[in-house]
Amino acid sequence: MILAIFFILGLAIGSFLNVAVYRLRMAETLVMDRSHCPHCKETIVWYDNIPVISFILLKFRCRNCHEKISWQYPLVEIAAGILFALVGYYFFQIDDMFSWIASGYYLAIISILLVILVYDFLYMEIPSIVLALGIFISIVFNLFADGGREIFSGMQAYDFSTYSGVLAAVVSFSFFFLMVAVSKEKWMGMGDAYLVIFLGLIVGWPNILLALLLSFSLGAFAGILLVLSKKKEMGSQLPFAPFLVLGTMLAIFWYKPIVDWYFGLFIF
């Protein structure tokens, strides 16, 4: 029941995140105006705005102009629903007040990460205001939780520490800044360097090492597939923030199982 509530909440928030991505790009207000079709600008009525269900009932098209609705919308909604349910599974305990706070923190973090992932995938740019919000929330939470509680996450005791977060942020930013400087932003941009500050604050040290390893592995795998399928050429630029976000999400939920599996490969 609890996981179902988290999933449904994720669907609803995912719908808002889609709107946020579009309106950030168009420099529109996020809270005052009602949702409208990006093609005909017609206001979307409430029954056409139900996550996933409306997309199916409308047969993937706007009711008014009949233009196709992007698959981005249901995919982000479903992804948010699944990720919110994972937060509920790993972090939430109904009789533990700290787990309520930690769950709220991770729901906010997951939402911000999804916006960054989708925005960079579409526009190869990281929205600075969203990134700044994420860094601020992470600093506040780490200060609040510092020296306090450990909670169970990904089959491990998850220790919240300001020192751990700052160390991860500084080390990862320094590494990325060096790559940006050496390559003159050919390998990656400064936006990615600023992003890893946020990611370091989220997962801490040494978890950030796994997050970055997974990110580079996923990016390399995707790049090879795109080249082999002739959708990209060698040397073509790819948005890297989506891979950083995916690697971080894997580290958030499954740090210990992944590490145990990796080192288990060397035990005969």
C-alpha positions in Angstrom: 0.0 0.0 0.0 2.8 2.4 1.0 4.7 1.7 -2.2 1.6 2.2 -4.3 1.1 5.6 -2.7 4.8 6.5 -3.5 4.3 5.3 -7.1 1.1 7.3 -7.7 2.8 10.4 -6.1 5.7 9.8 -8.5 3.4 9.7 -11.5 1.9 13.0 -10.5 5.2 14.7 -9.8 6.6 13.2 -13.0 3.8 15.0 -14.9 4.9 18.3 -13.3 8.5 17.6 -14.1 7.7 17.4 -17.8 6.0 20.8 -17.5 9.0 22.1 -15.7 11.5 21.0 -18.4 9.4 22.7 -21.1 8.7 25.9 -19.2 12.3 26.3 -18.1 13.3 26.2 -21.7 10.6 28.6 -22.8 11.3 30.9 -19.7 7.7 30.5 -18.6 6.4 30.5 -15.0 6.2 27.1 -13.4 3.3 27.6 -11.0 0.8 30.1 -12.2 -0.3 29.1 -15.7 -2.3 25.9 -16.5 -0.7 23.2 -18.7 -1.1 23.8 -22.4 -0.2 22.0 -25.6 3.3 23.0 -26.8 2.0 23.0 -30.4 -1.4 24.8 -30.4 -1.0 26.4 -26.9 -4.6 25.3 -26.0 -5.2 24.8 -22.3 -5.2 21.1 -21.4 -8.3 20.1 -19.4 -7.8 18.1 -16.2 -9.1 14.8 -17.6 -6.5 15.0 -20.4 -3.8 15.6 -17.9 -3.9 12.3 -16.0 -0.4 10.8 -16.0 0.0 7.9 -18.5 -3.7 7.2 -18.7 -4.6 10.3 -20.7 -1.7 9.7 -23.1 -3.1 6.3 -23.9 -6.8 7.4 -24.1 -5.8 10.3 -26.4 -4.0 7.8 -28.7 -0.8 9.8 -28.2 -2.2 13.0 -29.8 -3.5 16.4 -28.6 -7.3 16.5 -28.4 -7.4 19.9 -30.1 -4.7 20.1 -32.8 -4.1 16.3 -33.1 -0.3 16.7 -33.1 1.6 13.8 -31.6 2.4 13.9 -27.9 6.0 13.1 -27.2 6.8 9.8 -25.6 8.9 11.8 -23.2 5.8 12.5 -21.1 4.7 9.0 -20.1 8.3 7.8 -19.9 9.2 10.5 -17.4 6.0 9.9 -15.4 6.6 6.1 -15.2 10.3 6.7 -14.3 9.3 9.1 -11.5 6.7 6.6 -10.3 9.3 3.7 -10.1 12.0 5.9 -8.5 9.6 7.3 -5.9 8.5 3.7 -5.1 12.2 2.8 -4.6 12.6 5.7 -2.2 9.6 4.4 -0.3 11.0 0.8 -0.3 14.6 1.7 0.8 14.2 4.8 2.9 10.7 5.1 4.4 9.7 3.6 7.7 6.3 4.7 8.9 7.3 4.7 12.6 10.6 6.6 12.2 10.4 10.4 11.9 13.9 10.7 10.5 13.0 8.3 7.7 10.1 10.6 6.8 12.6 13.5 6.4 15.1 11.4 4.6 12.4 10.2 2.2 11.2 13.7 1.5 14.8 14.7 0.8 15.3 11.9 -1.7 12.0 12.5 -3.4 13.1 16.1 -4.0 16.6 15.0 -5.1 15.1 12.4 -7.5 12.8 15.0 -9.0 15.7 17.5 -9.6 17.9 14.8 -11.1 15.1 13.8 -13.5 14.7 17.4 -14.7 18.5 17.7 -15.2 18.6 14.3 -17.1 15.7 15.2 -19.5 16.8 18.8 -20.0 20.4 17.9 -20.8 19.3 15.0 -23.0 17.0 17.4 -25.0 19.1 20.5 -25.1 22.7 19.5 -24.1 22.5 22.1 -21.3 22.1 21.8 -17.5 19.6 24.4 -16.0 21.6 26.3 -13.5 18.7 27.3 -11.3 17.6 23.7 -10.9 21.2 22.6 -10.1 21.6 25.5 -7.6 18.4 24.4 -5.9 19.7 20.8 -5.7 23.0 21.9 -4.2 21.2 24.1 -1.6 18.8 21.3 -0.5 21.7 18.8 -0.2 23.8 21.2 1.9 20.9 21.9 4.2 20.0 18.2 4.6 23.6 17.1 5.2 24.0 19.8 7.9 20.7 18.7 9.5 21.6 15.0 9.4 25.3 15.3 10.2 26.4 13.2 13.2 22.8 12.0 13.4 21.3 8.9 12.0 22.1 6.1 9.7 19.2 4.7 7.7 19.0 1.5 5.7 19.4 2.0 1.9 20.3 -0.5 -0.8 21.0 -3.1 1.9 23.6 -1.0 3.6 23.7 1.5 6.5 23.6 4.8 4.8 25.6 7.4 6.8 24.8 11.1 6.3 27.9 13.2 6.9 28.7 16.8 5.9 32.4 15.9 5.7 31.7 12.9 3.4 29.5 15.0 1.1 32.0 17.9 0.9 34.9 15.5 0.3 33.1 13.8 -2.5 32.0 17.1 -4.1 35.5 18.6 -3.9 37.3 15.6 -5.3 34.8 15.0 -8.1 34.7 18.7 -9.1 38.5 18.9 -9.2 38.7 15.8 -11.4 36.1 17.1 -13.8 37.5 20.7 -13.8 40.9 19.2 -14.8 39.3 17.3 -17.7 37.5 20.4 -18.8 40.7 22.5 -18.7 42.9 19.9 -20.5 40.3 19.2 -23.2 39.1 22.8 -23.5 35.6 21.5 -23.0 35.8 19.0 -25.8 35.4 16.0 -23.5 32.8 17.6 -21.3 31.6 21.1 -20.2 31.7 23.1 -17.0 28.1 22.2 -16.5 29.1 18.6 -15.8 31.8 19.8 -13.4 29.2 21.8 -11.4 26.8 18.9 -11.6 29.2 16.5 -9.8 29.3 18.9 -6.9 25.6 18.2 -6.4 26.1 14.5 -7.0 29.0 14.3 -4.4 26.8 16.0 -1.8 24.1 13.4 -2.5 26.0 10.1 -2.3 29.1 11.2 -0.3 32.5 9.5 -0.1 33.5 6.9 -1.3 30.1 6.2 -3.0 30.8 9.0 -5.5 33.6 6.8 -7.0 31.1 4.1 -7.9 28.6 6.7 -9.2 31.3 8.1 -11.6 32.5 4.7 -12.6 29.0 3.6 -13.5 28.4 6.9 -15.3 31.5 6.6 -17.5 30.7 2.9 -18.2 27.2 3.7 -19.3 28.3 6.6 -21.4 31.0 4.5 -23.1 28.5 1.7 -23.8 25.9 4.1 -25.2 28.6 5.8 -27.4 29.8 2.5 -28.8 26.2 1.4 -29.6 25.4 4.7 -31.3 28.6 4.5 -33.4 28.0 0.9 -34.4 24.4 1.7 -35.3 25.7 4.7 -37.4 23.5 7.2 -35.5 26.7 9.0 -34.3 30.2 9.3 -35.6 33.4 9.0 -33.7 34.1 12.2 -31.9 30.5 13.3 -31.9 29.3 15.0 -28.7 26.9 13.3 -26.3 25.1 14.9 -23.4 26.9 13.4 -20.4 24.6 14.6 -17.6 22.1 11.8 -18.2 24.8 9.2 -17.6 26.0 11.0 -14.5 22.4 11.0 -13.2 21.9 7.4 -13.9 25.1 6.4 -12.3 24.2 8.4 -9.2 20.8 6.8 -9.0 22.3 3.3 -9.1 24.7 4.3 -6.3 21.9 5.7 -4.2 19.8 2.6 -4.2 22.3 -0.3 -4.8 25.8 0.9 -3.8 26.6 -2.1 -1.6 25.1 -4.9 -3.8 27.0 -3.5 -6.8 30.3 -3.3 -4.9 29.8 -6.8 -3.4 29.1 -8.2 -6.9 32.1 -6.5 -8.3 34.6 -7.7 -5.7 32.9 -11.1 -5.8 34.2 -11.5 -9.4 37.7 -11.7 -8.0 37.0 -14.3 -5.4 37.6 -17.8 -6.6 
